[in-house]
Amino acid sequence: MPSTTLLTKELPELQYEAQRDRFDESWRAPLSTLLGLGRAAGADFVEFFLERVNYISCLAEDDGIGSVSPRLVTGAGVRVFRGTADCYVSTNDLTFTGLKSALEKALGIMGLSLPSPSAFIPEINLELFRDYATIGDKNNWLKECSSMQEMGDVLLAANGKLAQVADHVASRRAAYFRDWQEVLVAASDGVFARDIRLTQSVGYSLLCEEGSDRASINKRVGATNNPNFLRTWQYGDDAQEVAESAGNMLHADYVESGNYPVVMANEFGGVIFHEACGHLLETTQIERKTSPFSEKKGEKIAHENLTAWDEGLSANAFGTIDMDDEGMPVQRTLLIENGILKNFLSDRAGCMRTGHPRTGSGRRQGYTYAAASRMRNTYIAPGEFTNEDIFGSIEKGIYCKKMGGGSVGPTGEFNFSVDEAYQIENGKVTKPLKGATLIGEAKDIMQRISMSSQDLGLAAGFCGSISGSIYVTVGQPHIKVDEITVGGR
């Protein structure tokens, strides 16, 4: 451990033996010294984030492997706060000299400089090492994952199955990725924690054509914390589902534009709540005063039948983590209860600047990004209605079974395409429809989600925002939106 009498002038002669191929207890001494140096320079708070990544993706196109893309990453970032202002500097040099240089740059950006050569560097008393990787028996996960040969064999078999069950196939793809990440967080408030994350995803992309008609359907499944994920993929079931959807949509009629009651399916249907409301409850939006919900805590912002959660605890879900990227253990956060806004999602900076308590939501794509308040597993909770109740309440409307892509404005205006839709007539699902786009504003649609069924389903997703692209879960049961604008023909 560094001595409490360490002087600035002694830093160049220091020698540390931190492990280069693993983040462990040996990193305590150098990080404690650097954190103390940052505090001695006048920083109010200093944090180091260290990362190692082993990533690979594989793509099967028709009957061949189209690409295999590996990526290895090692690096660190340092964040320095002075008051509520902060800056972030990253480096791929994990030597003591490299980390010290990154710290000096961050201090300089904040108008701070290293103390005089005779200044004392205080010892930062880091907590007992919180090693979630060892506690969770994660250290061998990478070795236990599928080999490159196995990846290719599974994807080719899956694509072959898709060819057997689908008609009028123009192209078929099966894609897989594995993302292994080891992280270490050390901060001047004493945080000292390590974790390993394993995120995997696999899915289909099917394009069917006949004459001038086309249909494109995608399906993706994902999980965390399961080295055997690819080996247990039920690709035959997914192939059957994708082929059936594409067949239904191939010759579907175009939807007529207008205002309709809409039933949105469970699982990935939750992407609209994630995009149109979830982002507006992150303190990154509250800081900028771009959220219509900024001053609404404790007030009604949604229909009284709507309750929503964000958490990092669901087993194997895409947004599940043991700690966030600021070293805080994750928790379950009640966002909306019976229409009343209860909490926001807050990271360290958000807590400093808005006063909303941290929720274990500080997340980032990797070491080149500073953490920001981000969602994890975000979903509308099950309600008291059955699917029969929901469909039976609609005389004429639209069933949105599979959502596609979309966009959301900074204050909640959104539009989302629907990949698979059907007419609802007198409470029954009838003919398939294509070309539907859902258009609205978050503050309006939240008031119109009047019914939720009991079949909560979660789906893997990707979320891009200020701290990069991260893995998240979206979800909901079947829900009814009393009225929404549907773009079509």
Buried (B, 14 or more C-beta within 10 A) or exposed (E): EBEEEBBBEBBEEBEBEBEEEBBBBEBBBBBBBBBBBBBBBBBBBBBBBBBBBBBBBBBBBBEEBEEEEEEEBBBBBBBBBBEEBBBBBBBEBBEBEBBBBBBBBBBBBBEBEBBEEEBBBBBBEBBEBBBBBBEEEBEEBBEEBBEEEEBBBBBBBBBBBBBEBBEBBEEBBBBBBBBBBBBBBBBBEBBBBBBBBBBBBBBBBBBBBEEEEBBBBBBBBBBBBBBEBBEEBEBBEBBBBBBBBBBBBBEBEEBBBEEBBBBBBBBBBBBBBBBBBBBBBBBBBBBEEBBBBBEBBEEBBBBEBBBBBBBBBBEBBBBBBBBBBBBBEBBBBBBBBEBBBBBBBBBBBBBBBBEBEBBBBBBBBBBBBBBBBBBBBBBBBBBEBBBEBBBBBBEEBBBBBBBBEBEBEEEBBBBBBBBBBBBBEEBEBEEBBBBBBBBBBBBBBBBBBBBBBBBBBBBBBEBEBBBBEBBBBBBBBBBBBBBBBBBBE
